[in-house]
Amino acid sequence: MTQGRPLYQFPATKFVTNSPWRQWWHLLSEVVEIGFALLRGDLQHAATEAEDVGCSKETFQRILSGLGADIEMAREEVIAGHIERGYYV
């Protein structure tokens, strides 16, 4: 666990058997849905789609983890980079 947080916030989905490419395309489509919601001015739908992005991202990470990627290490690298750049308030 990084920073006392669980690695995942969402339960595993049945899509963990997707290929990394298929899940990446799905993740991209979810991000596009946020854009469409924002264009319509529907902030609640944008917020819902952002949560869907989070779930799809975790599914992608689970797929990568099953193929050997160290997701906790990736998170730590991102946090360290953000600290170095002063992104956190």
SULGI-V590185 format. One record per residue. RES is the residue in one small letter. SS is DSSP state (@ for helix, = for strand, . for the rest). PSI is psi in radians with two decimals (NA if undefined). OMEGA is omega in whole degrees, 0 to 359 (* if undefined). Layout:
RES|SS|PSI|OMEGA  RES|SS|PSI|OMEGA
This chain:
m|.|2.34|178  t|=|2.30|176  q|.|0.54|179  g|.|0.16|181  r|=|2.52|171  p|.|2.67|182  l|.|-0.66|181  y|.|2.57|178  q|.|-0.38|184  f|.|2.64|173  p|.|2.70|177  a|.|2.49|178  t|.|2.94|178  k|@|-0.15|183  f|@|0.08|179  v|@|-0.17|176  t|@|-0.03|175  n|.|2.74|170  s|.|2.75|176  p|@|-0.69|180  w|@|-0.76|180  r|@|-0.76|181  q|@|-0.62|177  w|@|-0.77|178  w|@|-0.70|178  h|@|-0.76|179  l|@|-0.77|178  l|@|-0.72|181  s|@|-0.59|178  e|@|-0.68|178  v|@|-0.71|178  v|@|-0.66|178  e|@|-0.59|175  i|@|-0.80|180  g|@|-0.77|178  f|@|-0.71|178  a|@|-0.72|179  l|@|-0.70|178  l|@|-0.61|178  r|.|-0.14|182  g|.|0.33|181  d|.|1.49|185  l|@|-0.61|180  q|@|-0.74|178  h|@|-0.65|177  a|@|-0.72|179  a|@|-0.71|178  t|@|-0.76|179  e|@|-0.59|177  a|@|-0.68|176  e|@|-0.68|177  d|@|-0.65|175  v|@|-0.75|179  g|@|-0.76|179  c|@|-0.75|179  s|@|-0.64|177  k|@|-0.74|179  e|@|-0.64|175  t|@|-0.75|177  f|@|-0.76|179  q|@|-0.70|178  r|@|-0.70|177  i|@|-0.84|180  l|@|-0.70|179  s|@|-0.73|178  g|@|-0.38|178  l|.|0.03|174  g|.|-0.10|179  a|.|2.52|177  d|.|1.72|185  i|@|-0.66|178  e|@|-0.71|177  m|@|-0.73|179  a|@|-0.77|179  r|@|-0.78|180  e|@|-0.68|178  e|@|-0.71|179  v|@|-0.80|180  i|@|-0.77|179  a|@|-0.73|178  g|@|-0.69|179  h|@|-0.69|177  i|@|-0.78|181  e|@|-0.63|182  r|@|-0.05|179  g|.|0.54|183  y|.|-0.42|185  y|.|2.51|181  v|.|NA|*
